[in-house]
Structures are given as C-alpha cells and as structure tokens.
Amino acid sequence: MPQPQPKQPEAPSPQSGAAVPPLTDEDRAAAFPQDLHGHTVHDRAINYFVLFDQLEWQKDGDATQGVNWDFKAWIGGDLNRIWIHSEGASEQSRLEEGEVHVTYGRAFSRWWDVVAGVRRDTRPGPGQTWGTVGIQGLAPQWFEVQATLYVGESAATLARLEVEYELLVTNRLVLQPLVELSVYGKAIPERRIGAGVSSAEAGLRLRYEVRREFAPYVGLVWHRRFGGTADFSRAAGEDVGGWRIAAGVRTWF
C-alpha cells in the first residue's frame, strides 16, 4: 500500500508579511557569470557589420536625378574596431561628391566611441586627404550622433555634425529623420567651398522592413548650400538647394 507523501511547506506569499532576503553578491554572480562591463572576454572575439544605410535614387523638381549612397562597416571587438565609411552623390550619371573614411574606434563608455583616422575626397575638384578625429554613439532618447573634426592640407579645417533617429511606427514600419551640417574654417576655392557654414541637409525616410536586414524606403530630402559655397555654385550654374524625393533600399549583414 503506497505511503502518503509528506506535505511540502508552502512558500510564504507576499501577503504573509515574510521579509524578502536581501540580494547578495553570490546571487548577482549566479545571474551574471561574466563581467558585462569590463568586456574582458567579449573583446577577444572578432566580429563585423556591414550597412548600406542609404542606397537610393533622388530626383528634384527640375528633373535632375542621380544615385546617392551612405555605406558603413566595422570589424573588431566590443572595445576596438576598424571603421570604413563611404558616402557620395551622382547627378545625371556623373559623380558629384565622393569621400571614403578609414578610422580606428575605441569605446570609452557603454554607448560612445572615439574615432581617429583619415578621409579621402575624390569630388568636387581635385582630391584631398584629411586627418579626422571625432566621437559617435547614442545620445539620451536614442539619438544617433556623430561629431567629427577634419584637418586637411594648407591648414584647412572642417567640422561636421550628423544626428539621426529611428521612430517605430509599427514593428516593421520605421520613420528615420536625419540632419547633417558642415562648417569649414577657411575657403577652398579649387573645390568650390567657402568659409563658414557650407551646407546642410535634412531628410525624412520611411522604410518597411521586409526582413530586418532588408528594407525598401521612400523619402523626402532638403539640402542647401550657404555663403561662399553657394556663391561658387551659382557661378558654375548650379542650384544652391531645394527639395528632392528619394527611393531606395537599406540593407545590412
């Protein structure tokens, strides 16, 4: 005949008035067996990431059209990475602007990196090489920020600020506003660039993530040249700014 099992004592309920035991270091170690903040283990692994943030066709009201791109990639660990960044624009099948950055990045906090390296411009005008240093990361409220200082030949300087944000309309529909501002310390006539605030761009792109790694989008982009840069553009018979529609794809792996 089976013997009756002893009754297990019931765990005290929150209403029983029993005190909750304090959290100990042993409890924390059991929950997090590795140091999440020191990266002593994670930084040994070599990973990579490739992103075509913008690969798009643009068209303005004067039927001028072209292809723009913004490409970023990195390889390395949690703390140390090599970054490659390229962006540019074509107009009527002709390259108008093009630049490539190769930098070393070092994380100095949970969300921020300091970067330093070189940038090479191919257009407009003759090619030019710059030394770069800057910071990039996530600001409060999840704004992605990149602030970079460039020093080029003949003591030319450039400061650039980029801010973007991703707003989830639904789980797959994402609205991405982006603002970019460039300021030059001195004029570079051979490249049709004036001193001071040179150009600004603001874009609003709405993408649908068919997969997280593949998302077609449409957008509206406003761009403007200022000061001496605008004067150079007018002298060359070019527009100094306006609105453009955009359509493209964002993909990463």
C-alpha positions in Angstrom: 0.0 0.0 0.0 1.5 3.3 -1.0 2.7 5.5 1.8 1.4 9.1 2.0 3.9 11.7 0.9 4.9 14.3 3.5 3.3 17.7 2.8 5.8 20.3 1.4 5.9 23.6 3.3 4.3 26.4 1.3 6.4 29.3 0.2 5.4 32.5 2.0 3.2 34.7 -0.1 3.8 38.5 -0.4 0.8 39.0 1.8 2.2 36.8 4.6 4.5 39.5 5.8 7.6 37.4 5.4 10.7 39.6 4.7 12.3 39.2 1.3 16.0 38.2 1.7 18.5 40.9 0.5 20.3 40.4 -2.8 23.8 39.2 -2.3 27.0 39.3 -4.4 26.7 35.5 -4.8 23.2 36.0 -6.3 24.5 38.5 -8.8 27.4 36.3 -9.8 25.0 33.4 -10.4 22.8 35.6 -12.6 25.7 37.2 -14.5 28.6 34.8 -14.6 30.7 37.1 -16.8 31.6 40.7 -16.4 29.3 42.6 -18.6 31.0 45.9 -18.2 34.7 45.1 -18.5 34.5 43.3 -21.9 37.5 41.3 -20.8 36.0 38.2 -22.5 33.9 39.7 -25.3 36.6 41.9 -26.8 38.6 38.8 -27.8 36.0 37.8 -30.4 36.3 39.4 -33.9 33.0 40.4 -35.4 32.0 42.6 -38.3 29.0 44.6 -39.5 28.2 46.0 -43.0 25.4 48.5 -43.5 24.1 50.3 -46.6 22.2 52.9 -44.7 21.3 54.7 -47.9 21.4 53.3 -51.4 18.9 55.5 -53.2 17.8 57.3 -56.3 16.9 61.0 -55.9 15.0 63.4 -58.2 14.2 67.1 -57.8 11.6 69.4 -59.4 13.9 70.2 -62.4 14.0 66.5 -63.4 17.7 66.3 -62.2 18.3 62.9 -60.8 21.1 60.7 -59.5 22.2 58.0 -57.2 23.3 58.6 -53.6 24.9 56.2 -51.2 25.9 56.0 -47.5 27.9 52.9 -46.5 29.3 52.0 -43.1 31.2 48.9 -42.0 33.3 47.8 -39.0 35.4 44.9 -37.9 36.7 44.2 -34.4 35.5 43.6 -30.9 33.5 45.4 -28.3 36.2 47.9 -27.4 38.4 48.2 -30.5 37.2 48.4 -34.1 38.3 49.5 -37.6 35.6 51.6 -39.3 35.1 52.1 -43.1 32.7 54.8 -44.2 31.9 56.0 -47.7 29.3 58.4 -49.0 28.7 60.3 -52.1 26.2 61.5 -54.8 25.9 61.4 -58.5 23.9 63.7 -60.8 22.9 62.8 -64.4 25.2 59.8 -64.3 28.2 61.9 -63.2 29.9 61.7 -59.8 29.4 65.0 -58.0 30.6 64.2 -54.5 32.6 61.2 -53.1 34.5 60.5 -49.9 36.0 57.5 -48.0 36.9 57.3 -44.3 39.1 54.7 -42.6 39.3 55.2 -38.9 40.2 53.3 -35.7 37.5 53.4 -33.0 37.8 52.8 -29.2 34.8 52.6 -26.9 35.1 54.9 -23.9 31.7 54.2 -22.4 28.7 51.9 -22.9 27.3 53.8 -25.9 30.1 56.0 -27.2 33.3 55.6 -29.3 36.1 57.9 -30.1 37.4 57.6 -33.6 40.5 58.8 -35.5 41.9 58.2 -38.9 41.9 59.5 -42.5 39.4 60.7 -45.0 39.9 60.9 -48.8 37.7 63.1 -51.0 37.5 62.5 -54.8 35.0 65.2 -55.7 34.3 68.0 -56.2 37.5 69.4 -57.6 40.9 67.8 -57.1 41.3 65.0 -54.5 42.1 65.9 -50.9 43.2 64.0 -47.8 42.1 64.9 -44.3 43.0 63.7 -40.8 40.0 63.0 -38.7 39.0 62.7 -35.0 35.6 62.6 -33.5 33.0 60.8 -31.3 30.0 58.8 -32.3 27.3 57.0 -30.3 23.8 57.1 -28.8 22.7 60.3 -27.0 19.8 60.3 -24.5 16.5 59.4 -26.0 18.3 57.1 -28.6 19.5 59.8 -30.9 22.5 58.6 -33.0 25.1 61.3 -33.1 28.4 61.7 -35.0 30.5 64.8 -34.5 33.8 64.9 -36.4 36.7 67.4 -36.9 38.8 67.2 -40.1 42.2 68.8 -40.7 43.5 68.9 -44.3 46.2 70.4 -46.5 47.1 74.1 -46.1 45.6 74.1 -42.6 42.0 73.6 -43.9 39.5 72.5 -41.3 36.0 71.1 -41.4 33.5 70.3 -38.6 30.6 68.0 -39.4 27.6 67.1 -37.2 25.2 64.3 -38.1 22.1 63.4 -36.0 19.5 60.7 -36.8 16.7 59.0 -35.1 14.6 55.9 -35.7 10.9 56.0 -34.8 9.0 52.8 -34.9 5.6 53.4 -36.4 4.8 49.7 -36.3 7.0 46.7 -35.7 8.2 46.8 -39.3 7.5 50.4 -40.4 10.3 52.8 -39.4 10.5 56.6 -39.8 14.1 57.9 -39.9 14.8 61.6 -39.7 18.4 62.8 -40.3 20.1 66.1 -40.1 23.7 66.9 -41.3 25.6 70.2 -41.0 29.1 71.1 -42.4 31.3 74.1 -41.4 34.6 75.0 -43.0 37.3 77.0 -41.2 38.6 78.5 -44.5 37.7 78.7 -48.2 39.0 76.1 -50.6 38.3 77.8 -54.0 39.7 74.9 -56.1 37.0 72.7 -54.6 34.3 75.4 -54.8 33.9 75.6 -51.0 33.5 78.8 -49.0 34.4 79.5 -45.3 31.8 79.2 -42.6 28.6 77.2 -42.7 28.9 75.4 -46.1 26.0 73.1 -46.4 23.1 71.5 -44.5 20.8 68.6 -45.3 17.7 67.2 -43.6 15.9 64.0 -44.7 12.9 62.0 -43.7 12.8 58.4 -44.9 10.0 55.9 -44.3 11.1 52.2 -44.7 9.3 48.9 -44.4 11.5 46.1 -43.1 10.6 43.0 -45.2 13.3 41.5 -43.1 15.4 43.3 -40.5 18.3 43.1 -43.0 16.3 44.3 -46.0 14.1 47.4 -46.1 12.9 49.4 -49.1 12.1 53.0 -48.4 10.8 56.3 -49.7 11.8 59.7 -48.5 11.9 63.5 -48.9 15.3 65.3 -48.7 16.0 69.0 -48.3 19.5 70.3 -49.0 21.1 73.8 -49.1 24.5 75.4 -49.7 25.3 78.7 -47.9 27.7 81.6 -48.0 30.7 81.3 -50.3 29.9 77.7 -51.2 26.5 78.9 -52.6 28.3 81.7 -54.5 30.7 79.1 -56.1 27.6 77.0 -57.1 25.8 80.0 -58.6 28.9 80.9 -60.6 29.0 77.4 -62.0 25.3 77.5 -62.9 24.3 75.0 -60.2 21.3 75.1 -57.9 22.1 76.0 -54.3 19.4 73.8 -52.8 15.9 72.6 -52.8 13.7 69.5 -52.2 14.2 66.1 -53.6 12.2 62.8 -53.5 14.1 59.7 -52.7 13.5 55.9 -53.1 16.0 53.2 -52.2 16.8 50.3 -50.0 18.5 49.9 -46.6 20.3 46.6 -46.1 22.9 45.1 -43.7 24.6 41.9 -42.8 
